[in-house]
Amino acid sequence: MNDTNKQNHHPTKQSNQQVKQHILLVEDEQDLARLIMLNLTALNYEVFHATTLSQATKIIDSTVLDLILMDRMLPDGDGIMLCQQLREAGASVPVMMLTAKDSEADIVLGLEAGADDYLVKPFSVLELRARVKAMLRRSQVQQVSAEQLEFNGVTINSSTREVVSNDSHLELTAREFDLLLFMAKHPLQVFSRMQLLEAVWGYNYDGYEHTVNSHINRLRNKLARSPGHPELVKTVWGVGYKFAPPEA
């Protein structure tokens, strides 16, 4: 595929034509990359391919992406570095790590670096397709009857996926936003880490529920930097977390 001629915006949506979602695959194993691209294009996604971090960076800078599939061990570095850079820059595009590194420490490292999912090689193509579709569904703008939730200076817009705290826009990742929105829809209800993992991530990570802690901490830090410092997410010791709006 030609990675250099892509526009930096989505094509105009026509009434009778669905806009393709854009996926970046960062993978240097050519046979595996061809297999993945074949399966994703069959699902009507537009797939960009990079074999190095530098190539991936150029595509990210010039293209609006809906999902990034990121290998870890690349010729010019570890994919986790690029994932960290994206999150530090405030990018919210979902990232799924694809890697043979399957230890608990490696998986937790990827998730805490800001990855939204972690698929260990070798994996089933059917599982990859299912996870990609699930991640894109969760990241799409959802048309819901109540688009805005307001809590004493804090506005959460589920349609635009924006959070405004006392006139200050907060830059949240896709997973941080999903986590905040889920809890905000259930104010004062206490959730365990496993309940949040299953509700927001979509399935059980078999022991990796402590990655919820990292997302909660980053979410709190971003909320704390906004004017007014609303402490919306509170810890219920020994149980989990709850969303506690200022007036509650």
LINFEN-V769038 format. One record per residue. N is the residue number from 0. OMEGA is omega in radians with two decimals (999 if undefined). Layout:
n=[N;N]
omega=[OMEGA;OMEGA]
This chain:
n=[0;1;2;3;4;5;6;7;8;9;10;11;12;13;14;15;16;17;18;19;20;21;22;23;24;25;26;27;28;29;30;31;32;33;34;35;36;37;38;39;40;41;42;43;44;45;46;47;48;49;50;51;52;53;54;55;56;57;58;59;60;61;62;63;64;65;66;67;68;69;70;71;72;73;74;75;76;77;78;79;80;81;82;83;84;85;86;87;88;89;90;91;92;93;94;95;96;97;98;99;100;101;102;103;104;105;106;107;108;109;110;111;112;113;114;115;116;117;118;119;120;121;122;123;124;125;126;127;128;129;130;131;132;133;134;135;136;137;138;139;140;141;142;143;144;145;146;147;148;149;150;151;152;153;154;155;156;157;158;159;160;161;162;163;164;165;166;167;168;169;170;171;172;173;174;175;176;177;178;179;180;181;182;183;184;185;186;187;188;189;190;191;192;193;194;195;196;197;198;199;200;201;202;203;204;205;206;207;208;209;210;211;212;213;214;215;216;217;218;219;220;221;222;223;224;225;226;227;228;229;230;231;232;233;234;235;236;237;238;239;240;241;242;243;244;245;246;247]
omega=[3.12;-3.07;-2.96;-3.05;-3.09;3.10;3.12;3.05;3.10;3.03;-3.13;-3.11;3.10;-3.08;-3.10;-3.09;-3.12;3.11;3.13;3.04;-3.02;-3.14;3.04;3.05;3.11;-3.01;-3.09;3.03;-2.97;-3.13;3.13;3.14;3.13;3.13;-3.14;-3.12;3.12;-3.11;-3.11;3.08;3.08;3.08;3.09;3.00;3.01;-3.00;3.03;-3.10;3.04;3.12;-3.14;3.09;-3.12;3.07;-3.14;-3.13;3.14;3.13;3.13;-3.12;-3.03;-3.00;2.99;-3.06;3.09;-3.11;3.04;3.00;-2.91;2.98;3.13;-3.04;-3.10;-3.07;-3.09;3.04;-3.10;3.13;3.11;3.14;-3.14;3.10;3.11;3.14;3.11;-3.11;3.11;3.11;3.11;3.13;-3.07;-3.12;3.12;3.14;3.01;3.11;3.06;-3.02;3.06;3.13;-2.97;3.11;3.12;-3.13;-3.14;-3.13;3.12;3.11;3.13;-3.12;-3.11;3.05;3.10;3.08;-3.14;-3.13;-3.05;-3.11;-3.04;3.06;-0.14;-3.12;3.09;3.09;3.10;3.10;3.10;-3.13;-3.12;-3.12;3.11;3.14;3.13;-3.13;-3.14;3.08;-3.09;-3.07;3.14;3.04;-3.11;3.08;-3.13;-3.08;3.11;-3.04;-3.07;3.00;-3.10;-3.11;2.99;3.09;3.13;3.14;3.10;-3.10;-3.09;3.13;3.14;-3.11;3.10;3.03;3.14;3.11;-3.13;3.08;3.11;3.11;3.11;3.12;-3.13;3.00;-3.14;-3.11;3.09;3.12;3.14;3.14;3.13;-3.11;3.14;-3.12;-3.13;3.10;3.13;-3.06;3.09;3.08;-3.09;3.13;3.01;3.10;-3.14;3.11;3.12;3.13;-3.11;-3.09;-3.03;-3.13;3.04;3.10;-3.04;3.11;3.07;3.06;-3.09;-3.12;3.12;3.02;3.06;3.13;-3.10;3.13;3.09;-3.12;3.12;3.11;3.11;-3.13;3.14;3.09;-3.10;-3.14;-3.13;3.11;3.13;3.10;-3.13;3.09;-3.03;-3.07;-3.08;3.08;2.99;-2.95;3.12;-3.10;-3.09;-3.05;3.04;3.04;-3.08;3.14;-3.03;-3.07;-3.08;999]
